Amino acid sequence: MRDFLKKTIEEAGALGMSIFAEHVEYKEKTHRSDYVTRADIEVSDFFVKKIGEKYPDHHIHTEEMAHDINAGAEYEWVIDPIDGTFNFALGIPLWCILVAVVYKGETIYAGAYSPMSKDFFFAEKGKGTFFNDVLVHVNEQNDFANARGYVHISPGKDDIIDRHAQMLVHVIKEGARFMDQRDLYVACMVADGKLDFYTSTSGKDHDHLAPKLILEEAGAIVTDSDGNTWQRGRSDIIAANPVLHEKIIQLLK
């Protein structure tokens, strides 16, 4: 399954790249910054076809499907065919493909692939996180003065947004630098130490499941804004090395 997963993600990336080169049109889904393109649909369909042929009894969920396939099966594939559609639609080369494989409720494999750079984060439960086949780990940054993070704030629960905004004011004053590129591949860079923390006020299972395993297997602590282990269905998420994570949670209280 591991090799099939990696190969299929890379093939899906090639499909996405071929469409990206065409500068495709887009349309809004739920609000003015939530877009969908032909690539989202075609890459989603590609995964459904490939997984269905190889594992016809597996549960498949992708962002673009109206209804899941084989819901309730022991194995589940949770897929964001184009994460960063906002960027993709505008011709900005910051987007990725996210896939998590879940077995009996536990994520066992996760991939985050950037077709533009051909860089690949891959994690296997209990075996670590790899960046382009090299084992990686979070860094040991312990203060905000030198910290770099990925931060995403978007419409959602007002209390969560307010808490995150107040936390950001504090870390900015301490000297932290951060980015919001609407692409969760960047969030995975906490796993190999390029970035120090990742916070988001919103997202769905197809956004968070793959990065969660990638970050945890690299030594990050991943929780919701209350400091509880992140669970499916929770929109907000916090990830960092243990020292910075504790500081962020304290600021969110």
Protein Blocks (a to p, Z undefined) as FASTA:
>chain_A
ZZmmmmmmmmmmmmmmmmmmnopadddfkbmklccdfklmmmmmmmmmmmmmmmmmbccd
dfklmbdchihiabdcdddfbghklmmmnopacdcddddddeehiafbdcdddfknopac
dddehiapaeehiacdddfbfbfklgccddddddddfklmmmmmmmmmmmmmnopacdde
hiaklmmmmmnomambdcdfbdcfklmmmmmmmmmmnopacddfkopacdehiabdcddd
fklmmmmmmmmZZ
